[in-house]
Amino acid sequence: MLAAVAGTDGVERTHHRHSARGLLTVFGLVTVLRLSYGRRGQSSLSPLDGALNLPEERCSHGLRHLAAVEAARGSFDATVDAIERNTGTQVGKRQVEELVERAAQDFDAFYARPESADAAASLKDLLVLSLDAKGIVMRKEALLEATRKAAESEEHKLDGRLSKGEKKNRKRMATVAAVYDLTPQARTPEDVLGELRPVRDVSKPRPRAKNKRVWARVEKSAEEVTREVFEEAQHRDPEHKRRWVVLVDGDRHQIGRVRREARRCGVKVTLVVDFIHVLEYLWKAAWCFFDEGDKDAERWVTERAFAVLQGYSSEVGAGIRRSATLRNLPAKGRKGVDACCDYLIAKRTMLRYDRYLASGLPIATGVIEGACRHLLCDRMDITGARWGLRGAESVLRLRSLRSSGDFDDYWRFHLEAEHQRNHRSRNATPPARSRSSQ
């Protein structure tokens, strides 16, 4: 027993009494017996709470950890079942959602640490940045104001289903980001087209992304996430000694955001349009000349894709347009052609694949596409799911941590942050701290 306990307010608490608190843990409900120290007109302090790093709420950090792990990979209903199955403890769905939100609250602070980007990388390695976006079905109160107003004012022709051209207006865009290191490997157009075949040559392994961090945010705007991407890159290469490569899908708004951030950081970036998007445009053009399923269309696309990979995107675009004109294709029948040609010509400065391949740069957004599927589609698109903003953001944070291999480090940081919030910020002389309760 201590004679007195001082708080950070400078007031000593000399009156002590025995007290108890219930704690819901992975072993069930337990009772923690401890001494509380108080003084008239002052809040009480319990040094043992700090020593055990007990949370303020009834559920332990061990139970919070279990909820975070389960909710990151399955629905909240499945998380409730998993907790009861593994621990015998019954926790309500709303409690699980609150535990998940608390578990994810230190995400930004964790990655803001300078040491979060200390992974070693060679100056010869490329620093690759990539962004994408996908909509999440949200509850009405979680939609952006413009989307919510559109949803409220929308009048549909039918009650049971949408008619052609109608939208439900119930999604909010989440921005997915990736930053990683990549060892450059020179390739040829033949190598790239060979990798696209159903059976590819495994004797030429592609370089793998290193020190990869992927994350998704629905709470923040695309501009804010783009800034986060560049801040992460700045942590990794503060003196801009490495080559920065930004993979984009061709969206002009995305490209504009990237260029603004690059100017703000004072760094030169190489913008590369994803080659898979180029292929999709070539296929759209092909169906203006060939019937659906015609094998000659595949040969036609391959020939033009090879020329684009050789650096002739403008010439390919001009040639396709000229061919459509010579065949007297009607305006409606050449929409795919015009879309393809406009794309190839407008993006020509970011389609210099001959230079990119010779320098060993990546030309496809496989990493970010995979992140979109894993972070968003596999969890957020569960049938019938309608998300609140805080719940969606928390789950995305936890999935991002697991995808980046940072969850264990984050959890240690989170427990330390919890101790600071709940105990060190109130108790001036806490005793030696043990591990958190289970």
Secondary structure, 3 states (H helix, E strand, C coil): CCCCEEECCCCEECEEEEEEEEEEECCEEEEEEEEEEEECCEEEECHHHHHHCCCCCCECHHHHHHHHHHHHHCCHHHHHHHHHHHHCCCCCHHHHHHHHHHHCCCHHHHHHCHHHHCCCCCCCCEEEEEEEEEEEEECHHHCCHHHHHHHHHCCCCCCCCCCCCCCCCCEEEEEEEEEEEECCCCCCHHHHHHHCCCCCCCCCCCCCCEEEEEEEECCCCHHHHHHHHHHHHHHHCCCCCCCEEEEECCCHHHHHHHHHHHHHHCCCEEEEECHHHHHHHHHHHHCCCCCCCCHHHHHHHHHHHHHHHCCCHHHHHHHHHHHHHHCCCCCHHHHHHHHHHHHHHHCHHHCCHHHHHHCCCCCCCHHHHHHHHHHHHHHHCCCCCCECHHHHHHHHHHHHHHHCCCHHHHHHHHHHHHHHHHHHCCECCCCCCCCCCC
